[in-house]
Amino acid sequence: MPKDKSHDPEFEIRFFESVLRRNRDYANVVEILGGLYTRHGRVADGLKMDRRLVKLQPDNATAHYNLACSLALSKRKSDALSELRRAVQLGYRDFDWMQQDPDLEPLKKHPDFQRLLLELKPQS
């Protein structure tokens, strides 16, 4: 029985890599590839894509947030916190997700992360 290509991460990765080879600055594809790489254990490749996206879209809060996640997964806490602060400065406000995001697990006990959450916490 043929494999269902729509649920084959390697097929998806190869497809988006081929698109990116034709247009190196295709930001949407860079973002998609970063997510695919990270979800499938290729954290270093995901980090490269996240860095690339931040260069393409330096004012994109979500791009900085994703870069922070990749840095946290790479155990680069200080760099991750800096990018997270940058994401917040640019307008990232998803307090609930930041609290539960498993990619940020390495940062969750860090005092700077806790301070950042306090800044973002919705006021009752």
C-alpha positions in Angstrom: 0.0 0.0 0.0 1.5 3.4 -0.9 2.4 5.7 1.9 0.1 8.8 2.4 2.4 11.7 1.4 0.3 14.2 3.2 1.3 12.7 6.6 4.9 11.9 5.7 7.2 14.4 7.4 10.2 13.5 5.3 8.2 14.1 2.1 7.0 17.5 3.5 10.6 18.5 4.5 12.0 17.5 1.0 9.1 19.4 -0.7 9.7 22.6 1.2 13.5 22.3 0.9 13.0 22.1 -2.9 10.8 25.2 -2.8 13.4 27.1 -0.7 16.2 26.1 -3.1 14.3 28.0 -5.8 13.5 31.0 -3.7 15.9 31.4 -0.7 14.0 34.3 0.7 10.5 32.8 0.8 9.8 33.6 4.4 6.6 31.5 4.7 8.6 28.4 3.6 11.5 29.2 6.0 9.0 29.4 8.8 7.3 26.1 7.8 10.6 24.3 7.5 11.8 25.6 10.9 8.7 24.1 12.5 9.0 20.8 10.6 12.6 20.4 11.5 12.0 21.1 15.2 9.0 18.9 15.5 10.9 16.0 14.0 14.0 16.3 16.2 16.2 18.3 13.9 16.6 21.1 16.4 19.9 22.5 14.9 18.2 22.7 11.4 15.2 24.4 13.0 17.4 26.9 14.7 19.1 27.8 11.4 15.7 28.4 9.8 14.5 30.5 12.8 17.7 32.6 12.6 17.1 33.0 8.8 13.5 34.1 9.3 14.5 36.7 11.9 17.0 38.1 9.3 14.2 38.2 6.7 11.6 39.6 9.1 13.4 41.4 11.9 10.2 43.0 13.2 8.2 39.8 13.3 7.4 39.0 17.0 6.5 35.4 16.3 9.7 34.8 14.4 11.7 36.0 17.5 9.5 33.8 19.7 10.2 30.8 17.6 13.9 31.6 17.6 13.7 31.8 21.4 12.1 28.3 21.5 14.9 26.8 19.3 17.5 28.4 21.4 15.9 27.1 24.6 15.8 23.6 23.0 19.5 24.0 22.2 20.2 24.8 25.9 21.2 28.4 25.1 19.2 29.9 27.9 20.6 33.4 27.9 20.2 33.8 24.1 16.7 32.3 24.4 15.7 34.8 27.1 17.1 37.7 25.0 15.0 36.6 22.0 11.9 36.1 24.1 12.3 39.6 25.5 12.7 40.9 21.9 9.5 39.0 20.9 7.6 40.7 23.7 9.1 44.1 22.8 7.8 43.6 19.2 4.3 42.7 20.5 4.2 39.0 21.3 1.5 38.7 24.0 0.4 35.0 24.2 0.9 34.7 27.9 -1.0 31.4 28.2 1.0 29.7 25.4 4.3 31.0 26.8 3.4 29.4 30.1 2.7 26.0 28.7 5.0 25.8 25.6 7.1 22.7 26.1 9.9 24.2 23.9 10.5 26.7 26.7 10.7 24.1 29.5 14.4 24.7 30.0 13.6 28.4 30.9 10.6 28.0 33.1 12.5 28.1 36.4 14.8 30.9 35.4 14.0 34.2 37.3 14.2 36.3 34.1 11.5 34.0 32.5 9.3 34.4 35.6 9.7 38.2 35.5 8.8 38.2 31.8 5.6 36.2 32.6 4.7 38.7 35.3 5.0 41.5 32.8 2.7 39.7 30.4 0.2 38.3 32.8 -3.2 39.7 32.1 -4.5 42.0 34.8 -7.7 40.8 36.5 
